[in-house]
């Protein structure tokens, strides 16, 4: 037996640990972001960078919407439409 074994947390303790871990992650992420922003404020090309970032975000948003909104038609549906088109073209020829 080892003396370093820790007792397993129950459901309530696990939830508290999870929330505490998420909070610590959020605080460290915000701290890193604030440090990065401080570095950006000292640059002379900040407006250009912001304009490029806005364009990049718009392009990413457009791609995300296109990916979610565009659903290709079902393969069998396309085949059925081709068959109907051929049948109607054949009936017109007769």
MOPAC internal coordinates of N, CA, C and O (Angstrom, degrees):
PM7 1SCF
backbone

  N    0.0000 0     0.00 0     0.00 0    0    0    0
  C    1.4522 1     0.00 0     0.00 0    1    0    0
  C    1.5143 1   109.37 1     0.00 0    2    1    0
  O    1.2310 1   121.26 1   -38.39 1    3    2    1
  N    1.3193 1   115.20 1   141.61 1    3    2    1
  C    1.4604 1   119.74 1   177.75 1    5    3    2
  C    1.5077 1   109.64 1  -103.88 1    6    5    3
  O    1.2310 1   120.51 1   -30.88 1    7    6    5
  N    1.3069 1   116.62 1   149.12 1    7    6    5
  C    1.4556 1   121.17 1   179.84 1    9    7    6
  C    1.5139 1   113.00 1   -82.82 1   10    9    7
  O    1.2310 1   119.61 1   172.72 1   11   10    9
  N    1.3428 1   118.35 1    -7.28 1   11   10    9
  C    1.4569 1   120.76 1  -176.23 1   13   11   10
  C    1.5291 1   112.64 1   -93.59 1   14   13   11
  O    1.2310 1   119.70 1  -175.47 1   15   14   13
  N    1.3084 1   118.18 1     4.53 1   15   14   13
  C    1.4664 1   120.38 1  -179.77 1   17   15   14
  C    1.5204 1   109.50 1   -70.06 1   18   17   15
  O    1.2310 1   121.15 1   -50.88 1   19   18   17
  N    1.3474 1   115.40 1   129.12 1   19   18   17
  C    1.4553 1   120.50 1   179.54 1   21   19   18
  C    1.5156 1   108.46 1  -101.38 1   22   21   19
  O    1.2310 1   120.39 1   -34.47 1   23   22   21
  N    1.3418 1   116.86 1   145.53 1   23   22   21
  C    1.4616 1   118.81 1   177.73 1   25   23   22
  C    1.5298 1   110.50 1   -67.30 1   26   25   23
  O    1.2310 1   121.04 1   -33.56 1   27   26   25
  N    1.3198 1   115.61 1   146.44 1   27   26   25
  C    1.4588 1   120.57 1   179.01 1   29   27   26
  C    1.5307 1   109.17 1   -74.59 1   30   29   27
  O    1.2310 1   119.68 1   -48.20 1   31   30   29
  N    1.3489 1   118.22 1   131.80 1   31   30   29
  C    1.4662 1   120.75 1   179.83 1   33   31   30
  C    1.5251 1   110.55 1   -71.76 1   34   33   31
  O    1.2310 1   121.28 1   -30.74 1   35   34   33
  N    1.3287 1   115.17 1   149.26 1   35   34   33
  C    1.4637 1   118.93 1   176.91 1   37   35   34
  C    1.5327 1   109.02 1   -83.78 1   38   37   35
  O    1.2310 1   119.98 1     6.20 1   39   38   37
  N    1.3258 1   117.64 1  -173.80 1   39   38   37
  C    1.4663 1   121.90 1  -175.25 1   41   39   38
  C    1.5099 1   113.88 1   -58.46 1   42   41   39
  O    1.2310 1   119.91 1   135.22 1   43   42   41
  N    1.3198 1   117.77 1   -44.78 1   43   42   41
  C    1.4644 1   121.32 1  -179.34 1   45   43   42
  C    1.5179 1   111.82 1   -66.79 1   46   45   43
  O    1.2310 1   120.97 1   137.92 1   47   46   45
  N    1.3442 1   115.75 1   -42.08 1   47   46   45
  C    1.4607 1   119.53 1   178.86 1   49   47   46
  C    1.5273 1   111.16 1   -66.18 1   50   49   47
  O    1.2310 1   120.70 1   142.56 1   51   50   49
  N    1.3229 1   116.27 1   -37.44 1   51   50   49
  C    1.4660 1   119.62 1   178.96 1   53   51   50
  C    1.5194 1   110.58 1   -63.06 1   54   53   51
  O    1.2310 1   120.22 1   139.68 1   55   54   53
  N    1.3448 1   117.19 1   -40.32 1   55   54   53
  C    1.4625 1   120.69 1   179.26 1   57   55   54
  C    1.5263 1   110.76 1   -64.78 1   58   57   55
  O    1.2310 1   120.50 1   138.23 1   59   58   57
  N    1.3258 1   116.66 1   -41.77 1   59   58   57
  C    1.4634 1   120.93 1   179.16 1   61   59   58
  C    1.5194 1   110.05 1   -64.35 1   62   61   59
  O    1.2310 1   120.28 1   136.66 1   63   62   61
  N    1.3355 1   117.07 1   -43.34 1   63   62   61
  C    1.4548 1   120.35 1   178.73 1   65   63   62
  C    1.5238 1   111.32 1   -63.48 1   66   65   63
  O    1.2310 1   120.61 1   140.94 1   67   66   65
  N    1.3247 1   116.43 1   -39.06 1   67   66   65
  C    1.4583 1   120.61 1   179.11 1   69   67   66
  C    1.5246 1   111.01 1   -64.30 1   70   69   67
  O    1.2310 1   120.42 1   133.88 1   71   70   69
  N    1.3258 1   116.80 1   -46.12 1   71   70   69
  C    1.4647 1   120.91 1   179.63 1   73   71   70
  C    1.5286 1   110.22 1   -64.37 1   74   73   71
  O    1.2310 1   120.05 1   138.92 1   75   74   73
  N    1.3190 1   117.51 1   -41.08 1   75   74   73
  C    1.4676 1   120.53 1   179.27 1   77   75   74
  C    1.5269 1   110.31 1   -64.48 1   78   77   75
  O    1.2310 1   120.22 1   139.63 1   79   78   77
  N    1.3205 1   117.19 1   -40.37 1   79   78   77
  C    1.4602 1   120.43 1   177.92 1   81   79   78
  C    1.5117 1   112.00 1   -64.23 1   82   81   79
  O    1.2310 1   120.34 1   137.48 1   83   82   81
  N    1.3387 1   116.95 1   -42.52 1   83   82   81
  C    1.4578 1   120.87 1   177.44 1   85   83   82
  C    1.5176 1   111.59 1   -64.03 1   86   85   83
  O    1.2310 1   120.34 1   139.93 1   87   86   85
  N    1.3284 1   116.95 1   -40.07 1   87   86   85
  C    1.4613 1   120.56 1   179.01 1   89   87   86
  C    1.5270 1   110.72 1   -64.50 1   90   89   87
  O    1.2310 1   120.33 1   138.21 1   91   90   89
  N    1.3256 1   116.98 1   -41.79 1   91   90   89
  C    1.4562 1   120.40 1   179.31 1   93   91   90
  C    1.5282 1   110.47 1   -64.73 1   94   93   91
  O    1.2310 1   120.53 1   140.25 1   95   94   93
  N    1.3263 1   116.59 1   -39.75 1   95   94   93
  C    1.4589 1   121.03 1   177.98 1   97   95   94
  C    1.5309 1   110.73 1   -63.51 1   98   97   95
  O    1.2310 1   120.27 1   136.81 1   99   98   97
  N    1.3387 1   117.08 1   -43.19 1   99   98   97
  C    1.4585 1   121.08 1   179.22 1  101   99   98
  C    1.5251 1   111.21 1   -63.19 1  102  101   99
  O    1.2310 1   120.24 1   136.65 1  103  102  101
  N    1.3278 1   117.15 1   -43.35 1  103  102  101
  C    1.4634 1   120.91 1  -179.37 1  105  103  102
  C    1.5274 1   110.54 1   -64.40 1  106  105  103
  O    1.2310 1   120.18 1   137.10 1  107  106  105
  N    1.3256 1   117.26 1   -42.90 1  107  106  105
  C    1.4670 1   118.80 1  -179.18 1  109  107  106
  C    1.5299 1   110.81 1   -69.00 1  110  109  107
  O    1.2310 1   120.17 1   144.20 1  111  110  109
  N    1.3318 1   117.29 1   -35.80 1  111  110  109
  C    1.4584 1   120.40 1   178.05 1  113  111  110
  C    1.5131 1   111.12 1   -67.17 1  114  113  111
  O    1.2310 1   120.45 1   136.82 1  115  114  113
  N    1.3332 1   116.74 1   -43.18 1  115  114  113
  C    1.4669 1   120.45 1   178.25 1  117  115  114
  C    1.5203 1   110.38 1   -63.91 1  118  117  115
  O    1.2310 1   120.22 1   140.13 1  119  118  117
  N    1.3177 1   117.19 1   -39.87 1  119  118  117
  C    1.4632 1   120.61 1   178.15 1  121  119  118
  C    1.5116 1   111.60 1   -61.80 1  122  121  119
  O    1.2310 1   120.32 1   138.33 1  123  122  121
  N    1.3275 1   116.99 1   -41.67 1  123  122  121
  C    1.4650 1   120.31 1   177.75 1  125  123  122
  C    1.5194 1   110.94 1   -65.93 1  126  125  123
  O    1.2310 1   120.36 1   139.66 1  127  126  125
  N    1.3283 1   116.92 1   -40.34 1  127  126  125
  C    1.4644 1   120.46 1  -179.78 1  129  127  126
  C    1.5232 1   111.11 1   -65.37 1  130  129  127
  O    1.2310 1   120.12 1   139.27 1  131  130  129
  N    1.3239 1   117.37 1   -40.73 1  131  130  129
  C    1.4672 1   120.70 1   179.24 1  133  131  130
  C    1.5263 1   109.82 1   -64.41 1  134  133  131
  O    1.2310 1   120.05 1   139.16 1  135  134  133
  N    1.3149 1   117.52 1   -40.84 1  135  134  133
  C    1.4588 1   120.41 1   177.47 1  137  135  134
  C    1.5186 1   111.51 1   -62.36 1  138  137  135
  O    1.2310 1   120.50 1   139.79 1  139  138  137
  N    1.3246 1   116.66 1   -40.21 1  139  138  137
  C    1.4611 1   120.39 1   177.42 1  141  139  138
  C    1.5086 1   112.16 1   -66.13 1  142  141  139
  O    1.2310 1   120.29 1   141.43 1  143  142  141
  N    1.3221 1   117.06 1   -38.57 1  143  142  141
  C    1.4656 1   120.72 1   178.30 1  145  143  142
  C    1.5226 1   111.43 1   -65.59 1  146  145  143
  O    1.2310 1   120.39 1   142.08 1  147  146  145
  N    1.3027 1   116.85 1   -37.92 1  147  146  145
  C    1.4666 1   119.69 1   177.83 1  149  147  146
  C    1.5213 1   110.41 1   -61.53 1  150  149  147
  O    1.2310 1   120.75 1   140.45 1  151  150  149
  N    1.3194 1   116.17 1   -39.55 1  151  150  149
  C    1.4557 1   119.56 1   178.03 1  153  151  150
  C    1.5150 1   111.95 1   -66.95 1  154  153  151
  O    1.2310 1   120.16 1   144.50 1  155  154  153
  N    1.3309 1   117.30 1   -35.50 1  155  154  153
  C    1.4588 1   121.00 1  -179.77 1  157  155  154
  C    1.5246 1   112.61 1   -70.94 1  158  157  155
  O    1.2310 1   120.47 1   147.15 1  159  158  157
  N    1.3251 1   116.71 1   -32.85 1  159  158  157
  C    1.4649 1   119.47 1  -177.41 1  161  159  158
  C    1.5193 1   112.31 1   -64.82 1  162  161  159
  O    1.2310 1   119.70 1   154.14 1  163  162  161
  N    1.3109 1   118.18 1   -25.86 1  163  162  161
  C    1.4473 1   121.09 1  -179.32 1  165  163  162
  C    1.5199 1   113.64 1   -81.88 1  166  165  163
  O    1.2310 1   119.46 1   174.93 1  167  166  165
  N    1.3118 1   118.63 1    -5.07 1  167  166  165
  C    1.4669 1   121.60 1  -177.41 1  169  167  166
  C    1.5187 1   110.80 1   -84.15 1  170  169  167
  O    1.2310 1   120.77 1   -29.10 1  171  170  169
  N    1.3203 1   116.12 1   150.90 1  171  170  169
  C    1.4601 1   120.38 1   179.94 1  173  171  170
  C    1.5282 1   111.93 1   -84.50 1  174  173  171
  O    1.2310 1   119.66 1   161.00 1  175  174  173
  N    1.3333 1   118.25 1   -19.00 1  175  174  173
  C    1.4571 1   121.16 1  -177.71 1  177  175  174
  C    1.5383 1   112.54 1  -103.59 1  178  177  175
  O    1.2310 1   121.19 1  -148.77 1  179  178  177
  N    1.3139 1   115.33 1    31.23 1  179  178  177
  C    1.4665 1   120.08 1  -177.28 1  181  179  178
  C    1.5248 1   111.42 1   -61.70 1  182  181  179
  O    1.2310 1   119.55 1   138.82 1  183  182  181
  N    1.3272 1   118.46 1   -41.18 1  183  182  181
  C    1.4672 1   119.95 1  -178.80 1  185  183  182
  C    1.5280 1   110.94 1   -64.76 1  186  185  183
  O    1.2310 1   120.43 1   141.40 1  187  186  185
  N    1.3241 1   116.79 1   -38.60 1  187  186  185
  C    1.4674 1   119.84 1   177.23 1  189  187  186
  C    1.5242 1   110.74 1   -64.82 1  190  189  187
  O    1.2310 1   120.90 1   138.53 1  191  190  189
  N    1.3291 1   115.88 1   -41.47 1  191  190  189
  C    1.4624 1   119.73 1   179.36 1  193  191  190
  C    1.5243 1   110.82 1   -64.34 1  194  193  191
  O    1.2310 1   120.50 1   139.30 1  195  194  193
  N    1.3320 1   116.64 1   -40.70 1  195  194  193
  C    1.4599 1   119.66 1   178.99 1  197  195  194
  C    1.5195 1   111.29 1   -65.24 1  198  197  195
  O    1.2310 1   120.20 1   140.25 1  199  198  197
  N    1.3154 1   117.23 1   -39.75 1  199  198  197
  C    1.4637 1   121.51 1   178.22 1  201  199  198
  C    1.5286 1   110.26 1   -63.05 1  202  201  199
  O    1.2310 1   120.31 1   135.65 1  203  202  201
  N    1.3277 1   117.00 1   -44.35 1  203  202  201
  C    1.4593 1   120.88 1   178.53 1  205  203  202
  C    1.5206 1   111.20 1   -66.00 1  206  205  203
  O    1.2310 1   120.40 1   141.55 1  207  206  205
  N    1.3315 1   116.85 1   -38.45 1  207  206  205
  C    1.4670 1   119.92 1   178.34 1  209  207  206
  C    1.5234 1   110.52 1   -64.89 1  210  209  207
  O    1.2310 1   120.26 1   140.35 1  211  210  209
  N    1.3299 1   117.11 1   -39.65 1  211  210  209
  C    1.4619 1   120.50 1   177.95 1  213  211  210
  C    1.5285 1   110.39 1   -63.59 1  214  213  211
  O    1.2310 1   120.19 1   136.21 1  215  214  213
  N    1.3273 1   117.24 1   -43.79 1  215  214  213
  C    1.4625 1   120.54 1   178.47 1  217  215  214
  C    1.5230 1   111.07 1   -62.79 1  218  217  215
  O    1.2310 1   120.79 1   139.89 1  219  218  217
  N    1.3251 1   116.10 1   -40.11 1  219  218  217
  C    1.4542 1   120.41 1   178.83 1  221  219  218
  C    1.5222 1   110.97 1   -64.33 1  222  221  219
  O    1.2310 1   120.35 1   136.32 1  223  222  221
  N    1.3342 1   116.94 1   -43.68 1  223  222  221
  C    1.4606 1   120.40 1   179.32 1  225  223  222
  C    1.5228 1   111.51 1   -64.46 1  226  225  223
  O    1.2310 1   120.33 1   140.81 1  227  226  225
  N    1.3301 1   116.97 1   -39.19 1  227  226  225
  C    1.4629 1   119.95 1   177.34 1  229  227  226
  C    1.5239 1   110.81 1   -63.23 1  230  229  227
  O    1.2310 1   120.65 1   136.71 1  231  230  229
  N    1.3299 1   116.37 1   -43.29 1  231  230  229
  C    1.4673 1   119.92 1   179.09 1  233  231  230
  C    1.5215 1   110.96 1   -63.64 1  234  233  231
  O    1.2310 1   120.36 1   137.89 1  235  234  233
  N    1.3258 1   116.92 1   -42.11 1  235  234  233
  C    1.4661 1   120.26 1   177.84 1  237  235  234
  C    1.5264 1   111.05 1   -63.85 1  238  237  235
  O    1.2310 1   120.72 1   139.55 1  239  238  237
  N    1.3267 1   116.24 1   -40.45 1  239  238  237
  C    1.4655 1   119.90 1   178.21 1  241  239  238
  C    1.5092 1   111.73 1   -64.52 1  242  241  239
  O    1.2310 1   120.71 1   138.88 1  243  242  241
  N    1.3293 1   116.25 1   -41.12 1  243  242  241
  C    1.4645 1   120.47 1   178.25 1  245  243  242
  C    1.5266 1   110.41 1   -62.27 1  246  245  243
  O    1.2310 1   120.56 1   135.74 1  247  246  245
  N    1.3360 1   116.53 1   -44.26 1  247  246  245
  C    1.4628 1   120.14 1   178.66 1  249  247  246
  C    1.5261 1   111.71 1   -63.46 1  250  249  247
  O    1.2310 1   120.68 1   138.64 1  251  250  249
  N    1.3248 1   116.30 1   -41.36 1  251  250  249
  C    1.4625 1   119.68 1   179.85 1  253  251  250
  C    1.5249 1   111.14 1   -64.62 1  254  253  251
  O    1.2310 1   120.47 1   137.08 1  255  254  253
  N    1.3349 1   116.71 1   -42.92 1  255  254  253
  C    1.4667 1   119.45 1   179.03 1  257  255  254
  C    1.5209 1   111.30 1   -66.58 1  258  257  255
  O    1.2310 1   120.52 1   139.05 1  259  258  257
  N    1.3238 1   116.61 1   -40.95 1  259  258  257
  C    1.4551 1   119.30 1   177.93 1  261  259  258
  C    1.5221 1   111.31 1   -62.77 1  262  261  259
  O    1.2310 1   120.71 1   139.40 1  263  262  261
  N    1.3167 1   116.25 1   -40.60 1  263  262  261
  C    1.4600 1   120.49 1  -179.70 1  265  263  262
  C    1.5276 1   111.34 1   -65.01 1  266  265  263
  O    1.2310 1   120.33 1   142.93 1  267  266  265
  N    1.3255 1   116.98 1   -37.07 1  267  266  265
  C    1.4679 1   120.66 1  -178.09 1  269  267  266
  C    1.5231 1   112.17 1   -84.19 1  270  269  267
  O    1.2310 1   120.22 1   145.00 1  271  270  269
  N    1.3243 1   117.18 1   -35.00 1  271  270  269
  C    1.4583 1   120.36 1  -172.84 1  273  271  270
  C    1.5207 1   112.43 1   -83.65 1  274  273  271
  O    1.2310 1   119.85 1   146.13 1  275  274  273
  N    1.3255 1   117.90 1   -33.87 1  275  274  273
  C    1.4595 1   120.51 1  -175.04 1  277  275  274
  C    1.5223 1   109.69 1   -87.44 1  278  277  275
  O    1.2310 1   121.23 1   -67.49 1  279  278  277
  N    1.3016 1   115.26 1   112.51 1  279  278  277
  C    1.4515 1   120.97 1   175.96 1  281  279  278
  C    1.5190 1   106.88 1  -114.30 1  282  281  279
  O    1.2310 1   119.56 1   -61.89 1  283  282  281
  N    1.3103 1   118.45 1   118.11 1  283  282  281
  C    1.4609 1   119.74 1  -178.66 1  285  283  282
  C    1.5258 1   110.32 1   -65.20 1  286  285  283
  O    1.2310 1   120.31 1   -30.18 1  287  286  285
  N    1.3272 1   117.01 1   149.82 1  287  286  285
  C    1.4606 1   119.44 1   179.42 1  289  287  286
  C    1.5298 1   110.75 1   -66.27 1  290  289  287
  O    1.2310 1   121.39 1   -24.95 1  291  290  289
  N    1.3072 1   114.95 1   155.05 1  291  290  289
  C    1.4574 1   120.18 1   179.91 1  293  291  290
  C    1.5300 1   109.65 1   -64.86 1  294  293  291
  O    1.2310 1   120.77 1   -37.31 1  295  294  293
  N    1.3098 1   116.13 1   142.69 1  295  294  293
  C    1.4639 1   121.68 1  -176.17 1  297  295  294
  C    1.5283 1   111.49 1   -59.45 1  298  297  295
  O    1.2310 1   120.32 1   135.49 1  299  298  297
  N    1.3139 1   117.00 1   -44.51 1  299  298  297
  C    1.4716 1   119.52 1  -179.03 1  301  299  298
  C    1.5264 1   111.11 1   -67.43 1  302  301  299
  O    1.2310 1   119.96 1   148.35 1  303  302  301
  N    1.3141 1   117.68 1   -31.65 1  303  302  301
  C    1.4629 1   120.73 1   176.96 1  305  303  302
  C    1.5248 1   110.65 1   -64.45 1  306  305  303
  O    1.2310 1   120.63 1   137.98 1  307  306  305
  N    1.3178 1   116.41 1   -42.02 1  307  306  305
  C    1.4633 1   121.05 1   178.24 1  309  307  306
  C    1.5215 1   110.09 1   -63.36 1  310  309  307
  O    1.2310 1   120.32 1   136.35 1  311  310  309
  N    1.3348 1   116.99 1   -43.65 1  311  310  309
  C    1.4618 1   120.18 1   178.34 1  313  311  310
  C    1.5229 1   111.47 1   -62.23 1  314  313  311
  O    1.2310 1   120.21 1   138.66 1  315  314  313
  N    1.3237 1   117.20 1   -41.34 1  315  314  313
  C    1.4597 1   120.57 1   179.14 1  317  315  314
  C    1.5256 1   110.82 1   -63.73 1  318  317  315
  O    1.2310 1   119.69 1   141.98 1  319  318  317
  N    1.3149 1   118.20 1   -38.02 1  319  318  317
  C    1.4576 1   120.93 1   177.90 1  321  319  318
  C    1.5288 1   110.81 1   -65.58 1  322  321  319
  O    1.2310 1   120.05 1   141.95 1  323  322  321
  N    1.3218 1   117.51 1   -38.05 1  323  322  321
  C    1.4628 1   120.54 1   177.06 1  325  323  322
  C    1.5320 1   110.96 1   -65.12 1  326  325  323
  O    1.2310 1   120.70 1   137.92 1  327  326  325
  N    1.3224 1   116.27 1   -42.08 1  327  326  325
  C    1.4671 1   120.10 1   179.12 1  329  327  326
  C    1.5209 1   109.98 1   -62.76 1  330  329  327
  O    1.2310 1   120.02 1   134.57 1  331  330  329
  N    1.3122 1   117.57 1   -45.43 1  331  330  329
  C    1.4649 1   120.91 1   179.03 1  333  331  330
  C    1.5247 1   111.23 1   -61.79 1  334  333  331
  O    1.2310 1   120.10 1   140.01 1  335  334  333
  N    1.3283 1   117.41 1   -39.99 1  335  334  333
  C    1.4604 1   121.11 1   178.37 1  337  335  334
  C    1.5139 1   110.84 1   -63.78 1  338  337  335
  O    1.2310 1   120.35 1   137.69 1  339  338  337
  N    1.3367 1   116.94 1   -42.31 1  339  338  337
  C    1.4745 1   120.20 1   178.96 1  341  339  338
  C    1.5207 1   111.21 1   -66.86 1  342  341  339
  O    1.2310 1   120.73 1   139.55 1  343  342  341
  N    1.3184 1   116.21 1   -40.45 1  343  342  341
  C    1.4737 1   119.42 1   179.53 1  345  343  342
  C    1.5245 1   110.59 1   -63.55 1  346  345  343
  O    1.2310 1   120.94 1   136.01 1  347  346  345
  N    1.3325 1   115.81 1   -43.99 1  347  346  345
  C    1.4684 1   118.01 1  -179.03 1  349  347  346
  C    1.5339 1   110.46 1   -69.30 1  350  349  347
  O    1.2310 1   119.51 1   146.61 1  351  350  349
  N    1.3195 1   118.53 1   -33.39 1  351  350  349
  C    1.4682 1   121.17 1   176.71 1  353  351  350
  C    1.5216 1   109.49 1   -68.93 1  354  353  351
  O    1.2310 1   120.04 1   142.99 1  355  354  353
  N    1.3276 1   117.53 1   -37.01 1  355  354  353
  C    1.4567 1   121.36 1   177.75 1  357  355  354
  C    1.5181 1   111.37 1   -68.58 1  358  357  355
  O    1.2310 1   119.40 1   143.59 1  359  358  357
  N    1.3124 1   118.74 1   -36.41 1  359  358  357
  C    1.4634 1   122.78 1  -179.93 1  361  359  358
  C    1.5292 1   110.10 1   -70.40 1  362  361  359
  O    1.2310 1   120.23 1   146.95 1  363  362  361
  N    1.3264 1   117.16 1   -33.05 1  363  362  361
  C    1.4731 1   121.31 1   179.00 1  365  363  362
  C    1.5231 1   110.94 1   -70.05 1  366  365  363
  O    1.2310 1   119.82 1   148.42 1  367  366  365
  N    1.3387 1   117.95 1   -31.58 1  367  366  365
  C    1.4416 1   122.31 1  -179.08 1  369  367  366
  C    1.5220 1   111.95 1   -73.47 1  370  369  367
  O    1.2310 1   120.48 1   151.99 1  371  370  369
  N    1.3272 1   116.69 1   -28.01 1  371  370  369
  C    1.4713 1   120.51 1  -175.61 1  373  371  370
  C    1.5027 1   113.05 1   -78.69 1  374  373  371
  O    1.2310 1   120.10 1   180.00 1  375  374  373

